[in-house]
Every structure is written in structure tokens, then in C-alpha cells.
């Protein structure tokens, strides 16, 4: 008989992954390995015609947030996230690929746009077109060594199309210490199952991969580090490039939202190590560690920082912050571009949000 999973945290043992319903939180099963968790996400691809660089040539990974700003001011800018330049299909054009913003390009607009990455203008084009991506390669998310719940066992025993569609579910993920790390929402449709080599009472359960958005492959080293557990030393992220710092910050935010925090009393004195703040994710990673220690979280954008300053994320106003090596951040964060291309000073904005939240900052 297969072991049951009742949904009690203590029943999971060393199981890292738990597949659960979203409606009632009832667990379908738990396992130690998930094959297909990492992969290439489906990206939107644009060819920009008549491309003119505004500085260094655009190649490789371009940025986590790249804005396309129509020269026609009646249209709003739109966003490509995790953007890469994949070369040129023809002379005078540039091809960019990234995760499309929910808004997408303005309906019917294909005219001149100017492109920036939030730090600098990259270039402009006279027209663009969206290239349809190739059909996704069929794959599966396979939960290996899954201990089934009685509910899942009954569904598999019936084996009908209706019972094998588990509908909306969440894959909850824990680290090696058993602490909640993050989760992934998916539509769980069973495509197959078989006895598992992990144990006679376990199965390997395959779910339709087309209904699951994988974690980007490039983020795998960050995930592998966090699956071990929270870092015990500060600035474990310092050697990462901006793309991987973004992945680190994403996991940090998701982990923090699943945990309760004990607020320090008012009047606490914090100290921020500013040596590694050479980009925006580095700013929030260093600030999170200043307030909540190694692997700590305290905002991932201006709005999130404002929320954290209101309490429940380890901080109670008023307090003081000694910002060491502040000049590093001033040099790298002062010149920024808003979505529409208007310049602003992120370093000044951060100081303003902190002051508004009752944190008195001393720059050193």
C-alpha cells in the first residue's frame, strides 16, 4: 500500500516538493525530486528594423527590464523582461527576445521606437515586427518518488480524462532544512505514472509540461544554493552578475512572503555594507541583509521597500542606518530612466523612501 499524504507539515519528512490543491490546500502528494522544474520559458521575439545603436552595440543578455518607447507619444511604452539580443536576421535589424509585458505593444502600432534598459538608451529603430515563436517542445514535469494521497490514488485508479485533470494546483518547495522556500502555480494534468525506483510504495507522476512555466535554466545555480538553506554569511550574492542577482532577489522575496518576521523594537541601529551595490538588485540585497541579516529581505523595489518600512518585515520606526561606502551606490544608481525614458535619481529616491519610513540615514 502506498503511504498517504494527509497535508500535515510533519508528514512530509525529507520531501522537498508537495503538490497541493489551490482551493483547499489538500496535498495530492509529496516527493524528493522534480524533473523538468528548469527549462526555457516561452519568450516574445521582436525584429527591430533600421536599428541604430546609441553607444555600445547591443549583444547577449541586455537586461532584466527593457522598455520599448514609441516615438508616437499617444502610445504607452511596453516591457520586455529578461531580454536577450539573439543577433540579426538581416542587415540593419536587431532581434530581441524576452518575456512580454501584459500590455504588449500598442494595438496596430509598428512604427519607430526607442529602447532603454532603465539605465541608458540602447538605440532606436524605424519599425518593428513581432516574430511568432516556434511551437514549444512537448515536455513533462515529473514528480519522482511521489508518496500519494488517498485522493490522488483514487483519481489514478479511475484513470478517466476528468479524474486525471487535477486542475489548478501549486508545487510547494522546501529547502534542505524543511523550511518553505517558494512555490509554483500550475494546471496539473496527469499524462502518466509508474512505479518509482525510489521505493516500492512510491510512483513517478508525469504532468503536462505545457501547463507549467519552468524556472529559467540560467537561475539554476541560485536555486541550488538556496535549496541548501539560508546563507550563513553576508553578501553571498556579491560575486553574481546582475541577471543572477535578480534571480537571487526573486527567491528572497518569495521566501520572505511565506515566513513570519519578528520586528525589532524602535530605535534600533542598522549598518549597511555598500561595497557591492553596483546595480539595483544589489541595492535591495544589501538593504535586506542590513535589516534582517544574511539572506534577509527588505524590499525589491521602491514600492515594496515602502511596504516593509510600515512593519511586519523586521523593522519598527524610528531607527538609524549607517550606510558604509555609500559613494559606490551613488555612482551606479544616480542616473536611471523611468519607463517612458524620463531620467530620475534612484539613489536619491531610496533615501527619500527610507526617510519617509522613519529611518534616519548617515552616509559614510
C-alpha positions in Angstrom: 0.0 0.0 0.0 1.3 3.5 -0.9 1.9 5.8 2.0 -0.7 8.5 2.5 0.0 12.3 2.5 -2.5 14.0 4.8 -1.4 17.6 4.4 0.2 17.9 7.8 3.6 19.5 7.6 5.1 16.8 9.9 4.2 14.0 7.5 6.5 15.2 4.7 9.8 14.2 6.3 12.6 15.0 3.8 10.1 15.5 0.9 11.2 18.7 -0.9 8.2 19.1 -3.2 4.5 19.0 -2.3 1.8 19.1 -5.0 -1.4 20.6 -3.4 -4.8 21.9 -4.4 -5.2 25.6 -4.5 -8.8 25.6 -3.4 -8.5 23.7 -0.1 -4.7 23.2 0.3 -5.1 19.4 0.3 -1.9 17.7 -0.8 -2.0 15.4 -3.8 1.4 14.0 -2.8 5.0 14.8 -1.9 8.4 13.8 -3.3 12.1 14.5 -3.1 12.8 15.2 -6.8 11.0 17.2 -9.6 12.4 16.6 -13.1 11.5 19.4 -15.6 11.5 22.2 -13.0 14.1 24.1 -15.0 13.8 24.9 -18.7 13.4 27.7 -21.3 10.4 29.9 -20.9 8.4 31.0 -23.9 9.5 34.4 -25.0 8.2 37.1 -27.3 10.6 37.9 -30.1 10.8 41.3 -31.9 12.8 42.3 -35.0 13.7 46.0 -35.0 14.2 47.4 -38.5 16.6 50.2 -39.2 18.3 49.7 -35.8 20.8 52.4 -34.7 22.9 51.9 -31.6 23.2 54.7 -29.1 26.6 53.7 -27.7 27.9 50.2 -27.4 26.5 47.5 -29.7 23.6 45.5 -28.1 24.5 41.8 -27.8 24.0 38.9 -25.4 21.9 39.5 -22.3 20.5 43.0 -22.4 18.8 43.5 -19.1 16.1 42.3 -16.7 13.7 45.1 -17.8 14.0 46.6 -21.3 11.4 49.2 -22.3 10.3 49.9 -25.9 9.1 53.5 -26.1 7.1 54.5 -29.2 8.0 57.9 -30.6 4.3 58.5 -31.1 3.5 59.8 -27.6 -0.1 58.7 -27.8 1.1 55.2 -27.2 2.4 53.8 -23.9 5.8 52.1 -23.6 5.8 48.3 -23.1 8.2 46.0 -21.4 10.3 43.0 -22.2 11.7 41.2 -19.2 14.9 39.1 -19.1 15.8 40.4 -22.5 18.5 39.0 -24.8 19.8 40.0 -28.2 19.9 37.0 -30.4 21.7 38.6 -33.3 20.5 40.0 -36.7 18.3 38.2 -39.2 19.3 40.7 -41.9 21.5 43.8 -42.3 20.3 46.8 -40.4 18.0 45.0 -38.0 18.2 43.8 -34.4 16.4 40.8 -32.8 15.4 41.0 -29.1 13.6 38.2 -27.2 12.1 38.4 -23.7 9.1 37.9 -21.6 6.3 40.1 -22.9 4.7 42.7 -20.7 1.0 42.0 -20.0 0.2 45.1 -22.1 2.3 44.2 -25.0 2.9 46.6 -27.9 0.2 49.1 -28.7 -2.5 47.6 -30.9 -1.7 48.2 -34.5 1.5 50.1 -33.8 4.6 49.0 -35.6 6.3 52.4 -36.1 9.5 54.0 -34.7 10.5 53.1 -31.1 13.4 53.9 -28.9 14.8 51.3 -26.5 16.3 51.6 -23.0 17.2 49.2 -20.1 16.4 51.5 -17.2 20.0 52.8 -17.1 20.7 54.1 -20.6 19.3 54.4 -24.1 20.3 51.4 -26.2 19.2 52.6 -29.6 16.2 53.2 -31.9 14.5 51.7 -34.9 12.1 52.9 -37.6 9.8 49.9 -37.4 9.4 46.5 -35.8 7.5 43.3 -36.1 6.7 40.5 -33.6 8.0 37.1 -34.7 5.9 34.2 -33.8 7.9 31.8 -31.6 8.2 28.1 -32.7 5.8 25.7 -31.1 7.0 24.6 -27.6 8.7 21.3 -27.4 6.4 18.9 -25.5 7.8 18.0 -22.1 6.6 16.9 -18.7 7.1 17.9 -15.1 7.8 14.5 -13.4 7.5 14.2 -9.7 9.8 11.2 -8.9 9.3 9.1 -5.8 5.9 10.6 -5.1 4.1 9.5 -1.9 0.4 9.7 -2.9 -2.6 10.9 -1.0 -5.7 8.7 -0.9 -7.4 11.3 -3.1 -4.7 11.0 -5.9 -4.7 7.2 -5.6 -8.4 7.1 -6.3 -8.1 9.5 -9.3 -5.4 7.4 -10.9 -7.3 4.2 -10.2 -10.3 5.6 -12.2 -7.9 6.9 -14.9 -10.5 8.9 -16.8 -9.8 12.2 -18.5 -11.8 14.0 -15.9 -10.1 12.4 -12.9 -6.6 12.9 -14.3 -7.2 16.6 -14.7 -6.3 17.8 -11.2 -7.0 21.4 -12.2 -5.2 24.3 -10.6 -2.5 23.3 -8.2 0.6 24.6 -6.5 4.0 22.9 -6.3 5.3 23.9 -2.8 9.1 23.8 -2.5 11.1 23.5 0.7 14.9 23.7 1.3 17.1 21.0 2.9 16.2 22.3 6.3 12.5 21.7 5.7 11.8 25.5 5.6 9.3 26.9 3.0 11.3 28.4 0.1 8.8 29.2 -2.7 6.1 27.6 -4.8 5.0 27.4 -8.5 1.4 27.6 -9.7 0.4 25.2 -12.5 -2.5 23.4 -14.1 -1.9 19.8 -13.1 -3.0 17.4 -15.8 -1.6 13.8 -15.4 -0.1 12.3 -18.5 1.3 9.2 -17.0 2.5 7.4 -13.9 4.5 4.3 -13.0 6.2 2.6 -10.0 9.2 4.5 -8.9 12.8 3.3 -8.4 12.8 5.4 -5.2 10.8 2.8 -3.4 8.2 0.1 -3.8 5.4 2.2 -2.3 6.2 5.3 -4.5 5.3 6.4 -8.0 6.8 8.7 -10.7 4.0 11.1 -11.7 4.2 12.9 -15.0 2.2 16.2 -15.5 1.6 18.0 -18.8 4.6 20.4 -19.2 2.8 22.8 -21.5 0.7 23.8 -18.5 3.7 24.7 -16.3 6.2 27.6 -16.6 9.7 26.3 -15.8 12.2 28.1 -13.8 14.8 29.6 -16.3 17.8 27.5 -16.7 20.2 30.3 -16.0 18.8 30.6 -12.5 19.6 27.0 -11.6 22.9 27.9 -9.6 21.0 30.3 -7.5 18.2 27.8 -6.8 20.7 25.1 -6.0 22.4 27.4 -3.4 19.1 28.4 -1.8 17.8 24.8 -1.7 20.6 24.0 0.7 19.2 26.6 3.1 19.6 30.2 4.1 23.2 31.6 3.7 25.0 31.9 7.0 27.4 34.7 5.8 26.6 38.1 4.4 26.9 39.1 0.7 26.9 35.5 -0.6 25.4 37.1 -3.7 28.2 39.6 -4.2 30.1 37.7 -6.9 27.0 37.2 -9.1 26.2 39.3 -12.2 23.1 41.4 -12.4 21.0 38.7 -14.0 21.7 36.2 -11.3 21.3 38.8 -8.6 17.8 39.4 -9.9 17.1 35.6 -9.6 18.5 35.7 -6.1 16.3 38.6 -5.1 13.2 36.9 -6.7 13.7 33.9 -4.5 14.4 36.0 -1.5 11.1 37.9 -1.9 9.1 34.7 -2.5 10.7 33.1 0.6 10.1 36.2 2.8 6.4 36.3 1.8 6.0 32.8 3.3 7.5 33.5 6.6 6.6 35.4 9.8 9.1 38.1 10.9 9.8 39.4 14.3 10.0 43.2 14.2 12.9 44.8 16.2 12.0 47.5 18.6 12.1 51.1 17.6 15.4 52.9 17.9 17.5 50.0 16.5 20.8 51.0 14.8 21.4 49.2 11.5 24.5 49.1 9.4 24.6 48.6 5.6 27.6 47.3 3.7 27.6 49.3 0.4 30.7 47.9 -1.2 28.8 45.6 -3.6 25.9 48.0 -4.6 26.7 48.3 -8.3 23.2 47.6 -9.6 19.6 47.8 -8.5 19.2 44.2 -7.2 22.5 44.6 -5.3 20.9 47.6 -3.5 17.9 45.7 -2.2 20.0 42.6 -1.4 22.4 44.7 0.8 19.5 46.6 2.4 17.7 43.3 3.2 20.9 42.0 4.9 21.3 45.2 6.8 17.9 44.9 8.4 17.4 41.1 8.6 20.9 39.5 8.4 22.4 37.2 5.8 19.7 36.1 3.3 17.4 38.7 4.7 14.7 40.6 2.7 13.6 44.2 3.0 12.0 45.2 -0.3 12.8 44.6 -4.0 11.6 47.9 -5.5 10.6 51.3 -4.1 7.0 50.3 -3.5 8.0 47.1 -1.8 10.5 48.9 0.4 7.8 51.4 1.4 5.6 48.4 2.5 8.5 46.9 4.5 9.1 50.2 6.4 5.5 50.0 7.6 6.2 47.0 9.7 6.0 43.1 9.8 9.3 42.7 8.0 11.7 43.0 10.9 11.6 46.8 11.3 9.9 49.3 13.6 10.2 53.1 13.1 12.1 55.2 14.0 15.6 53.8 13.5 19.0 54.7 12.2 21.0 53.3 9.3 24.8 53.8 8.8 25.4 53.3 5.1 29.0 52.5 4.5 30.7 53.0 1.1 27.6 55.0 0.0 29.6 56.5 -2.8 29.5 53.2 -4.7 25.7 53.3 -4.9 25.7 57.0 -5.7 27.9 56.4 -8.7 26.0 53.4 -10.0 22.4 54.3 -9.2 22.1 58.1 -9.6 21.3 58.0 -13.4 18.2 56.0 -14.1 15.4 56.1 -16.7 11.7 55.6 -16.0 9.5 53.5 -18.3 8.9 56.5 -20.6 12.5 57.4 -20.7 12.4 60.3 -18.2 15.6 60.5 -16.1 15.4 60.1 -12.3 17.9 59.6 -9.4 17.3 56.2 -7.8 19.9 56.8 -5.1 18.0 60.0 -4.0 14.6 58.2 -4.3 15.8 55.4 -1.9 17.0 58.0 0.6 13.6 59.7 0.4 11.6 56.5 0.9 13.8 55.5 3.9 13.4 58.9 5.5 9.7 58.8 5.0 9.6 55.4 6.7 11.3 56.7 9.8 14.9 55.5 9.0 17.5 58.2 9.6 20.4 57.5 7.2 24.0 58.5 7.7 26.2 58.2 4.6 29.8 57.1 5.2 
